[in-house]
Amino acid sequence: SLLQPKVVNMDIEIFHPKYTNKKNETVSNNGDIIISEGSFVEWEIKLKNSDKYLFLLDNKVIEAGNKKILTVKKQILRDEKYSIITSNSNSLSDTLVYSIQVIKDAFPKINLEKNFDTLSNNYLYNGVVEDDYAINKLEFHYEYKNQDSTIKVVDKIIIESGSFETFLHSFNFNNIKANPGETINYYFKVWDNDGINGSKFSISQKYIYKESSIDDLIIRKNIENEKIKSGLNQSIMLAEEIQKDIKKLNKEIIQKNKIGWQDKKK
């Protein structure tokens, strides 16, 4: 009988991108593989009864020859199909088809809560940032208009380069010295460590802070003045009551020939 060309052994070495911190993997005799985006994949395929071979990736010939061991190394960026076609002088051939599934680098995520501290007039932000591999940086962005110009400011928030990090940020908008009635737009921006596509970012919900207008400031000042007046009026009324009590006590003492202990206490 005629000998059939075939693959007798296949070892696949997977070199994940360094930024993922994943260890290299070896897969034996299983052509279907799952890899990180941007991994280098190296095949070593032993053939039997074969005079010629073709290695096709995405229906394109990557390697062709007549050796007994087929070796290929390629960087893979997306899902692919690949084929190994062997043939011999007996006009016999064999085709194996496998798939490569690529795990894309995900965008980073950010979640936060906003609170206001009435004692310090600070806005407090408790947040969580996470990524499938690692956070690269976290920023606080805000912008406002000053006359005809738009002022844009980026504050870097110190954070560890882990895959899951918590942070606390406080901000006092009074320190900006924006014009009365001016609106300040702000948000948080988190970047990942994607070493294949370049660092990617996600932004939080966008917030708006509005500086008090001149009319608001006048109203607030009037309210504070009314509180002060009310407090003064209460103090005056209390003082008048005390004066009445003193006059009454003086009159009682004058009318008595002898002052007792209880009177002295009063």
For each residue, the residues with C-beta under 8 A, 3 or more apart:
1:
2: 90 92
3: 49 88 90 92
4: 49 92 94
5: 47 48 49 50 51 86 87 88 92 93 94
6: 47 48 49 50 86 94
7: 10 45 46 47 48 84 86 94 96
8: 46 47 48
9: 28 29 45 46
10: 7 28 29 30 31 43 44 45 46
11: 26 27 28 29 43 44
12: 26 27 28 30 31 33 41 42 43 44
13: 24 25 26 41 42 44
14: 24 25 26 27 33 35 39 40 41
15: 24 39 40 41 42
16: 20 22 23 24 25 35 36 39
17: 20 22 36 37 38 39 195 196
18: 21 195
19: 133 134 193 194 195
20: 16 17 36 133 195
21: 18 133 134
22: 16 17 25 36
23: 16
24: 13 14 15 16
25: 13 14 16 22
26: 11 12 13 14
27: 11 12 14 30 33
28: 9 10 11 12
29: 9 10 11
30: 10 12 27 33
31: 10 12 82 84 96 98
32: 98 99 100 101
33: 12 14 27 30 41 98 100 101
34: 100 101 102 103
35: 14 16 39 41 76 100 101 102 103
36: 16 17 20 22 39 102 103 105
37: 17 76 77 78 102 103 104 105 196 197
38: 17 75 76 77 195 196
39: 14 15 16 17 35 36 75 76
40: 14 15 73 74 75 76
41: 12 13 14 15 33 35 73 74 75 76 100
42: 12 13 15 71 72 73
43: 10 11 12 55 70 71 72 73
44: 10 11 12 13 69 70 71
45: 7 9 10 69 70 71 84
46: 7 8 9 10 68 69 70
47: 5 6 7 8 50 53 67 68 69 70 86
48: 5 6 7 8 68
49: 3 4 5 6 88 92
50: 5 6 47 53 66 68 86 87 88
51: 5 66 87 88 89
52: 64 65 66 86 87 88
53: 47 50 63 64 65 66 67 70 84 85 86 87
54: 61 63 64 83 84 85
55: 43 61 62 63 64 70 72 82 83 84
56: 59 60 61 62 82 83 84 85
57: 60 62 74 80 81 82
58: 80 81 82
59: 56 81 83
60: 56 57
61: 54 55 56 64
62: 55 56 57 72 74
63: 53 54 55 70 71 72
64: 52 53 54 55 61
65: 52 53 70
66: 50 51 52 53
67: 47 53 70
68: 46 47 48 50
69: 44 45 46 47
70: 43 44 45 46 47 53 55 63 65 67 84
71: 42 43 44 45 63
72: 42 43 55 62 63
73: 40 41 42 43
74: 40 41 57 62
75: 38 39 40 41
76: 35 37 38 39 40 41 80 100 102
77: 37 38 102 196
78: 37 102
79: 99 100 101 102
80: 57 58 76 99 100 102
81: 57 58 59 97 98 99 100
82: 31 55 56 57 58 97 98 99 100
83: 54 55 56 59 95 96 97 98
84: 7 31 45 53 54 55 56 70 95 96 98
85: 53 54 56 93 94 95 96
86: 5 6 7 47 50 52 53 93 94
87: 5 50 51 52 53 91 92 93 94
88: 3 5 49 50 51 52 91 92 93
89: 51
90: 2 3
91: 87 88
92: 2 3 4 5 49 87 88
93: 5 85 86 87 88
94: 4 5 6 7 85 86 87
95: 83 84 85
96: 7 31 83 84 85
97: 81 82 83
98: 31 32 33 81 82 83 84
99: 32 79 80 81 82
100: 32 33 34 35 41 76 79 80 81 82
101: 32 33 34 35 79
102: 34 35 36 37 76 77 78 79 80
103: 34 35 36 37
104: 37
105: 36 37 132 133 192 194 196 197 200
106: 131 132 192
107: 192 200 201 202
108: 129 130 131 135 190 191 192 200 201 202
109: 129 130 131 190 202
110: 127 128 129 188 190 202 203 204
111: 127 128 204
112: 125 126 127 128 188 204
113: 125 126 127
114: 123 124 125 207
115: 123 124 125 126
116: 122 123 124
117: 120 121 122 123 124 170
118: 121
119:
120: 117 170 172
121: 117 118 172 174
122: 116 117 170 171 172
123: 114 115 116 117 170 171 172 173 209
124: 114 115 116 117 168 169 170
125: 112 113 114 115 167 168 169 170 171 188
126: 112 113 115 166 167 168
127: 110 111 112 113 166 167 168 169 188 204
128: 110 111 112 164 165 166 167
129: 108 109 110 135 138 159 164 165 167 190
130: 108 109 135 163 164 165
131: 106 108 109 134 135 163 190 192 193
132: 105 106 163 192
133: 19 20 21 105 163 192 193 194
134: 19 21 131 161 162 163 192 193
135: 108 129 130 131 138 159 160 161 162 163 165 190 191 192 193
136: 161 191 192 193 199
137: 156 159 190 191
138: 129 135 156 157 159 165 167 188 189 190 191
139: 154 155 156 157 188 189 190 191
140: 154 155 156 157 169 171 186 188 189
141: 152 153 154 155 186 187 188 189
142: 152 153 176 184 185 186
143: 150 151 152 153 184 185 186
144: 150 151 176 178 182 183 184 185
145: 148 149 150 151 179 182
146: 149 150 151 178 179
147:
148: 145
149: 145 146
150: 143 144 145 146
151: 143 144 145 146
152: 141 142 143
153: 141 142 143
154: 139 140 141
155: 139 140 141
156: 137 138 139 140
157: 138 139 140 167 169 188
158:
159: 129 135 137 138 165 167
160: 135 165
161: 134 135 136 193
162: 134 135 165
163: 130 131 132 133 134 135
164: 128 129 130
165: 128 129 130 135 138 159 160 162
166: 126 127 128
167: 125 126 127 128 129 138 157 159
168: 124 125 126 127
169: 124 125 127 140 157 188
170: 117 120 122 123 124 125
171: 122 123 125 140
172: 120 121 122 123 175
173: 123 176 178 184 209 211
174: 121 177
175: 172
176: 142 144 173 184
177: 174
178: 144 146 173 182 184 211
179: 145 146 182 211
180: 211 212 213 214 216 217
181: 210 211 212 213 214 216
182: 144 145 178 179 210 211
183: 144 208 209 210 211
184: 142 143 144 173 176 178 208 209 210 211
185: 142 143 144 206 207 208
186: 140 141 142 143 206 207 208 209
187: 141 203 204 205 206 207
188: 110 112 125 127 138 139 140 141 157 169 203 204
189: 138 139 140 141 201 202 203 204
190: 108 109 110 129 131 135 137 138 139 201 202 203 204
191: 108 135 136 137 138 139 199 200 201
192: 105 106 107 108 131 132 133 134 135 136 199 200 201
193: 19 131 133 134 135 136 161 199
194: 19 105 133 197 198 199 200
195: 17 18 19 20 38
196: 17 37 38 77 105
197: 37 105 194 200
198: 194
199: 136 191 192 193 194
200: 105 107 108 191 192 194 197
201: 107 108 189 190 191 192
202: 107 108 109 110 189 190
203: 110 187 188 189 190 206
204: 110 111 112 127 187 188 189 190
205: 187
206: 185 186 187 203
207: 114 185 186 187
208: 183 184 185 186
209: 123 173 183 184 186
210: 181 182 183 184
211: 173 178 179 180 181 182 183 184
212: 180 181 216 217 220
213: 180 181 216 217
214: 180 181 217 218
215: 218 219
216: 180 181 212 213 219 220
217: 180 212 213 214 220 221
218: 214 215 221 222
219: 215 216 222 223
220: 212 216 217 223 224
221: 217 218 224 225
222: 218 219 225 226
223: 219 220 226 227
224: 220 221 227 228
225: 221 222 228 229
226: 222 223 229 230
227: 223 224 230 231
228: 224 225 231 232
229: 225 226 232 233
230: 226 227 233 234
231: 227 228 234 235
232: 228 229 235 236
233: 229 230 236 237
234: 230 231 237 238
235: 231 232 238 239
236: 232 233 239 240
237: 233 234 240 241
238: 234 235 241 242
239: 235 236 242 243
240: 236 237 243 244
241: 237 238 244 245
242: 238 239 245 246
243: 239 240 246 247
244: 240 241 247 248
245: 241 242 248 249
246: 242 243 249 250
247: 243 244 250 251
248: 244 245 251 252
249: 245 246 252 253 266
250: 246 247 253 254
251: 247 248 254 255
252: 248 249 255 256 263
253: 249 250 256 259 263
254: 250 251
255: 251 252
256: 252 253 259 263
257:
258:
259: 253 256 263 264
260: 263 264
261: 264 265
262: 265 266
263: 252 253 256 259 260 266
264: 259 260 261
265: 261 262
266: 249 262 263
